Amino acid sequence: MTVIAMTREMGTLGKDVAAGLSDALEIEVVHHEIVEHNLAQRLHLGENTVHRFLEGNASLWERWKINSERMSRYTAEEVLDLAKNQGNVLIRGWGAAQLLRDVPHVLCVRICAPMSKRVAVMMERLHVTDEKSIRLEIKQSDDAHSQTIQRQFSNDWRNPENYDIVLNTGFVSVENCVSVIENLVNAPAYQETKDSRRILADKIIESEVRKFLRDNPSDTPFGHGVRVAVAAGNVHLSGVVNIHSQIPEIIEEIRKLDGVTAVQNDVTFLPVVSGV
Protein backbone atom coordinates (compact mmCIF):
# COMPACT_ATOMS: atom_id res chain seq x y z
CA MET A 1 0.00 0.00 0.00
CA THR A 2 1.46 3.34 -1.09
CA VAL A 3 0.88 6.47 0.99
CA ILE A 4 2.55 9.77 0.07
CA ALA A 5 2.12 12.93 2.14
CA MET A 6 3.04 16.04 0.18
CA THR A 7 3.00 19.76 0.91
CA ARG A 8 0.54 21.94 -0.99
CA GLU A 9 2.36 25.15 -1.91
CA MET A 10 1.09 27.64 -4.44
CA GLY A 11 3.08 27.89 -7.67
CA THR A 12 5.69 25.18 -6.96
CA LEU A 13 4.32 22.76 -9.59
CA GLY A 14 3.52 20.33 -6.79
CA LYS A 15 0.15 19.76 -8.45
CA ASP A 16 1.93 18.60 -11.61
CA VAL A 17 4.25 16.33 -9.63
CA ALA A 18 1.23 14.80 -7.88
CA ALA A 19 -0.52 14.23 -11.22
CA GLY A 20 2.61 12.55 -12.60
CA LEU A 21 2.81 10.26 -9.56
CA SER A 22 -0.88 9.41 -9.89
CA ASP A 23 -0.24 8.17 -13.43
CA ALA A 24 3.06 6.43 -12.67
CA LEU A 25 1.93 4.66 -9.48
CA GLU A 26 -1.80 4.39 -10.22
CA ILE A 27 -2.70 6.07 -6.95
CA GLU A 28 -5.41 8.59 -6.10
CA VAL A 29 -4.54 12.20 -5.39
CA VAL A 30 -6.73 13.62 -2.62
CA HIS A 31 -7.61 17.14 -3.68
CA HIS A 32 -8.42 19.77 -1.09
CA GLU A 33 -12.06 19.90 -2.27
CA ILE A 34 -12.65 16.34 -0.98
CA VAL A 35 -11.33 17.05 2.52
CA GLU A 36 -13.05 20.43 2.68
CA HIS A 37 -16.37 18.78 1.75
CA ASN A 38 -16.03 16.25 4.59
CA LEU A 39 -14.93 18.92 7.08
CA ALA A 40 -17.85 21.15 6.10
CA GLN A 41 -20.28 18.30 6.76
CA ARG A 42 -18.75 17.55 10.16
CA LEU A 43 -18.78 21.22 11.17
CA HIS A 44 -22.20 21.94 9.61
CA LEU A 45 -20.74 24.80 7.58
CA GLY A 46 -20.53 25.74 3.93
CA GLU A 47 -17.54 24.42 1.97
CA ASN A 48 -16.57 27.95 0.93
CA THR A 49 -16.44 29.00 4.58
CA VAL A 50 -14.15 26.08 5.46
CA HIS A 51 -11.95 26.81 2.44
CA ARG A 52 -11.56 30.49 3.35
CA PHE A 53 -10.72 29.57 6.96
CA LEU A 54 -8.03 27.07 5.91
CA GLU A 55 -6.58 29.54 3.40
CA GLY A 56 -6.43 32.30 6.02
CA ASN A 57 -9.07 34.43 4.24
CA ALA A 58 -12.01 33.95 6.59
CA SER A 59 -13.89 36.97 7.86
CA LEU A 60 -13.94 37.83 11.56
CA TRP A 61 -17.46 36.37 11.80
CA GLU A 62 -16.39 33.13 10.09
CA ARG A 63 -13.35 32.79 12.36
CA TRP A 64 -15.62 33.28 15.37
CA LYS A 65 -18.02 30.58 14.14
CA ILE A 66 -15.34 27.97 13.49
CA ASN A 67 -13.83 26.17 16.45
CA SER A 68 -10.12 25.83 15.58
CA GLU A 69 -9.63 22.90 17.93
CA ARG A 70 -12.46 20.93 16.35
CA MET A 71 -11.21 21.85 12.88
CA SER A 72 -7.74 20.51 13.74
CA ARG A 73 -9.17 17.32 15.21
CA TYR A 74 -11.46 16.60 12.27
CA THR A 75 -8.68 17.33 9.77
CA ALA A 76 -6.39 14.86 11.54
CA GLU A 77 -9.14 12.24 11.58
CA GLU A 78 -9.68 12.66 7.82
CA VAL A 79 -5.95 12.28 7.07
CA LEU A 80 -5.52 9.24 9.34
CA ASP A 81 -8.58 7.58 7.84
CA LEU A 82 -7.22 8.11 4.31
CA ALA A 83 -3.82 6.67 5.27
CA LYS A 84 -5.25 3.61 6.98
CA ASN A 85 -8.40 2.68 5.09
CA GLN A 86 -7.91 4.01 1.59
CA GLY A 87 -4.23 3.47 0.90
CA ASN A 88 -2.60 3.89 -2.51
CA VAL A 89 -3.12 7.59 -2.02
CA LEU A 90 -1.25 10.87 -2.26
CA ILE A 91 -2.47 13.41 0.29
CA ARG A 92 -1.55 17.00 -0.56
CA GLY A 93 -1.56 19.43 2.32
CA TRP A 94 -3.67 19.28 5.51
CA GLY A 95 -0.54 18.81 7.61
CA ALA A 96 -0.40 15.20 6.40
CA ALA A 97 3.40 15.23 6.27
CA GLN A 98 3.59 16.41 9.90
CA LEU A 99 0.86 14.07 11.10
CA LEU A 100 2.24 10.95 9.38
CA ARG A 101 5.95 11.74 9.68
CA ASP A 102 6.66 8.92 12.14
CA VAL A 103 4.92 6.21 10.07
CA PRO A 104 7.78 4.41 8.26
CA HIS A 105 5.87 3.38 5.12
CA VAL A 106 4.55 6.90 4.50
CA LEU A 107 6.80 8.96 2.23
CA CYS A 108 6.73 12.62 3.31
CA VAL A 109 7.63 15.02 0.51
CA ARG A 110 8.00 18.75 0.19
CA ILE A 111 7.90 20.33 -3.25
CA CYS A 112 9.31 23.86 -3.19
CA ALA A 113 10.53 26.51 -5.64
CA PRO A 114 12.12 29.98 -5.56
CA MET A 115 9.62 32.83 -5.23
CA SER A 116 10.45 34.13 -8.71
CA LYS A 117 9.58 30.72 -10.17
CA ARG A 118 6.34 30.52 -8.19
CA VAL A 119 5.27 34.00 -9.29
CA ALA A 120 5.97 33.18 -12.94
CA VAL A 121 4.03 29.93 -12.72
CA MET A 122 0.98 31.58 -11.16
CA MET A 123 1.01 34.51 -13.59
CA GLU A 124 0.97 32.07 -16.49
CA ARG A 125 -1.62 29.81 -14.89
CA LEU A 126 -4.01 32.66 -14.07
CA HIS A 127 -3.26 34.68 -17.22
CA VAL A 128 -2.46 37.84 -15.26
CA THR A 129 0.36 40.35 -15.55
CA ASP A 130 0.21 41.93 -12.08
CA GLU A 131 3.32 40.42 -10.49
CA LYS A 132 2.86 42.34 -7.22
CA SER A 133 -0.62 40.95 -6.55
CA ILE A 134 0.49 37.38 -7.33
CA ARG A 135 3.47 37.70 -5.00
CA LEU A 136 1.14 38.98 -2.25
CA GLU A 137 -1.29 36.11 -2.85
CA ILE A 138 1.52 33.55 -2.52
CA LYS A 139 2.78 35.20 0.68
CA GLN A 140 -0.72 35.20 2.21
CA SER A 141 -1.13 31.52 1.33
CA ASP A 142 2.24 30.65 2.88
CA ASP A 143 1.46 32.66 6.03
CA ALA A 144 -1.91 30.95 6.45
CA HIS A 145 -0.27 27.55 6.00
CA SER A 146 2.40 28.42 8.57
CA GLN A 147 -0.22 29.47 11.13
CA THR A 148 -2.25 26.30 10.60
CA ILE A 149 0.74 23.96 10.95
CA GLN A 150 2.08 25.86 13.96
CA ARG A 151 -1.33 25.74 15.66
CA GLN A 152 -1.87 22.03 15.01
CA PHE A 153 1.65 20.63 15.34
CA SER A 154 3.84 23.39 16.84
CA ASN A 155 6.08 22.82 13.88
CA ASP A 156 7.71 24.72 10.99
CA TRP A 157 6.50 23.25 7.70
CA ARG A 158 9.50 24.74 5.87
CA ASN A 159 12.02 22.78 7.96
CA PRO A 160 13.56 20.07 5.71
CA GLU A 161 14.03 17.82 8.74
CA ASN A 162 10.27 17.23 8.73
CA TYR A 163 10.38 15.42 5.37
CA ASP A 164 11.96 12.35 3.82
CA ILE A 165 12.87 14.38 0.75
CA VAL A 166 12.66 18.01 -0.44
CA LEU A 167 12.63 18.70 -4.18
CA ASN A 168 13.07 22.15 -5.74
CA THR A 169 11.26 22.49 -9.07
CA GLY A 170 13.29 25.61 -9.76
CA PHE A 171 16.18 23.23 -10.51
CA VAL A 172 14.61 19.77 -10.83
CA SER A 173 12.05 19.11 -13.58
CA VAL A 174 8.61 17.74 -12.78
CA GLU A 175 9.49 14.55 -14.64
CA ASN A 176 12.65 14.04 -12.56
CA CYS A 177 10.74 14.77 -9.35
CA VAL A 178 8.23 12.06 -10.27
CA SER A 179 11.04 9.61 -11.07
CA VAL A 180 12.88 10.26 -7.80
CA ILE A 181 9.74 9.90 -5.68
CA GLU A 182 8.65 6.78 -7.57
CA ASN A 183 12.01 5.14 -6.86
CA LEU A 184 11.75 5.99 -3.17
CA VAL A 185 8.19 4.66 -2.89
CA ASN A 186 9.34 1.34 -4.35
CA ALA A 187 12.39 1.11 -2.05
CA PRO A 188 12.29 -1.51 0.76
CA ALA A 189 12.41 1.20 3.43
CA TYR A 190 8.96 2.49 2.40
CA GLN A 191 7.14 -0.82 2.18
CA GLU A 192 4.31 -1.38 4.61
CA THR A 193 5.17 -3.74 7.47
CA LYS A 194 3.49 -5.02 10.59
CA ASP A 195 5.45 -2.51 12.67
CA SER A 196 4.62 0.43 10.41
CA ARG A 197 0.92 -0.48 10.49
CA ARG A 198 1.15 -0.63 14.28
CA ILE A 199 2.57 2.91 14.41
CA LEU A 200 -0.25 4.18 12.21
CA ALA A 201 -2.78 2.33 14.37
CA ASP A 202 -1.28 3.97 17.48
CA LYS A 203 -1.78 7.41 15.91
CA ILE A 204 -5.41 6.56 15.25
CA ILE A 205 -5.87 5.38 18.85
CA GLU A 206 -4.26 8.61 20.07
CA SER A 207 -6.69 10.59 17.94
CA GLU A 208 -9.64 8.61 19.33
CA VAL A 209 -8.49 9.08 22.93
CA ARG A 210 -8.05 12.83 22.43
CA LYS A 211 -11.52 12.99 20.92
CA PHE A 212 -12.96 11.11 23.89
CA LEU A 213 -11.21 13.37 26.40
CA ARG A 214 -12.44 16.50 24.64
CA ASP A 215 -15.99 15.15 24.59
CA ASN A 216 -15.67 14.36 28.32
CA PRO A 217 -13.55 17.25 29.60
CA SER A 218 -11.97 17.36 33.01
CA ASP A 219 -11.19 20.80 34.38
CA THR A 220 -7.53 21.71 34.59
CA PRO A 221 -6.17 24.47 36.84
CA PHE A 222 -3.70 25.88 34.34
CA GLY A 223 -5.64 25.43 31.10
CA HIS A 224 -3.66 22.36 30.01
CA GLY A 225 -5.40 19.16 28.99
CA VAL A 226 -4.42 15.60 29.69
CA ARG A 227 -1.46 14.55 27.53
CA VAL A 228 -1.78 11.37 25.49
CA ALA A 229 0.90 9.04 24.12
CA VAL A 230 0.35 5.61 22.56
CA ALA A 231 2.83 2.78 21.89
CA ALA A 232 1.76 -0.67 20.68
CA GLY A 233 -1.77 -0.02 21.88
CA ASN A 234 -0.64 1.04 25.36
CA VAL A 235 -2.17 4.44 26.18
CA HIS A 236 -0.14 6.67 28.51
CA LEU A 237 -2.04 9.53 30.17
CA SER A 238 -0.25 12.33 31.97
CA GLY A 239 -0.90 15.92 33.01
CA VAL A 240 -2.55 17.78 35.84
CA VAL A 241 -6.27 17.99 36.70
CA ASN A 242 -8.20 19.46 39.61
CA ILE A 243 -11.12 17.01 39.45
CA HIS A 244 -10.13 13.38 39.90
CA SER A 245 -13.52 11.73 40.53
CA GLN A 246 -14.05 11.17 36.79
CA ILE A 247 -10.65 9.70 36.04
CA PRO A 248 -11.40 6.01 36.88
CA GLU A 249 -14.54 6.03 34.71
CA ILE A 250 -12.71 7.75 31.86
CA ILE A 251 -9.89 5.21 31.98
CA GLU A 252 -12.37 2.34 31.82
CA GLU A 253 -13.99 3.87 28.76
CA ILE A 254 -10.61 4.37 27.07
CA ARG A 255 -9.80 0.69 27.66
CA LYS A 256 -12.87 -0.16 25.56
CA LEU A 257 -11.62 1.76 22.52
CA ASP A 258 -10.67 -0.38 19.52
CA GLY A 259 -6.99 -1.37 19.57
CA VAL A 260 -6.25 -0.30 23.15
CA THR A 261 -4.32 -2.99 25.04
CA ALA A 262 -3.61 -1.14 28.30
CA VAL A 263 -3.91 2.28 29.94
CA GLN A 264 -1.17 3.76 32.10
CA ASN A 265 -2.48 6.58 34.27
CA ASP A 266 0.06 9.17 35.38
CA VAL A 267 -2.43 12.03 35.66
CA THR A 268 -1.75 14.16 38.74
CA PHE A 269 -4.55 15.54 40.89
CA LEU A 270 -3.95 19.08 42.14
CA PRO A 271 -6.89 20.71 43.96
CA VAL A 272 -7.58 24.36 43.31
CA VAL A 273 -7.19 26.45 46.44
CA SER A 274 -9.34 29.56 46.70
CA GLY A 275 -7.31 32.73 46.28
CA VAL A 276 -4.41 31.07 44.43
PEVENZI-V415690 format. One record per backbone hydrogen bond with DSSP energy under -1.0 kcal/mol. NH is the residue of the N-H (numbers start at 1). CO is the residue of the C=O. Records with the same first field share a line. If there is no record, write none. Layout:
NH = CO + CO
//
This chain:
4 = 89
5 = 107
6 = 91
7 = 109
12 = 9
17 = 13
18 = 14
19 = 15
20 = 16
21 = 17
22 = 18
23 = 19
24 = 20
25 = 21
26 = 22
28 = 88
30 = 90
34 = 31
35 = 31
36 = 32
37 = 33
38 = 34
39 = 35
40 = 36
41 = 37
42 = 38
43 = 39
45 = 40
50 = 46
51 = 47
52 = 48
53 = 49
54 = 50
55 = 51
56 = 53
57 = 52
63 = 59
64 = 60
65 = 61
66 = 62
71 = 67
72 = 68
73 = 69
74 = 70
75 = 71
76 = 72
77 = 73
78 = 74
79 = 75
80 = 76
81 = 77
82 = 78
83 = 79
84 = 80
85 = 81
86 = 82
87 = 82
89 = 2
90 = 28
91 = 4
92 = 30
93 = 6
96 = 93
99 = 95
100 = 96
103 = 100
106 = 103
107 = 3
109 = 5
110 = 165
112 = 167
118 = 114
119 = 115
120 = 116
121 = 117
122 = 118
123 = 119
124 = 120
125 = 121
126 = 122
128 = 123
131 = 129
134 = 130
135 = 131
136 = 132
137 = 133
138 = 134
139 = 135
140 = 136
141 = 137
142 = 138
143 = 139
144 = 140
145 = 141
146 = 142
147 = 143
148 = 144
149 = 145
150 = 146
151 = 147
152 = 148
153 = 149
154 = 150
159 = 156
162 = 159
163 = 160
164 = 108
165 = 108
167 = 110
169 = 112
171 = 168
172 = 168
177 = 173
178 = 174
179 = 175
180 = 176
181 = 177
182 = 178
183 = 179
184 = 180
185 = 181
186 = 182
187 = 184
190 = 187
191 = 188
197 = 193
198 = 194
199 = 195
200 = 196
201 = 197
202 = 198
203 = 199
204 = 200
205 = 201
206 = 202
207 = 203
208 = 204
209 = 205
210 = 206
211 = 207
212 = 208
213 = 209
214 = 210
215 = 211
216 = 212
227 = 238
229 = 236
231 = 234
234 = 231
235 = 262
236 = 229
237 = 264
238 = 227
241 = 268
242 = 219
250 = 246
251 = 247
252 = 248
253 = 249
254 = 250
255 = 251
257 = 254
260 = 257
261 = 233
262 = 233
264 = 235
266 = 237
268 = 239
270 = 241
276 = 273
//
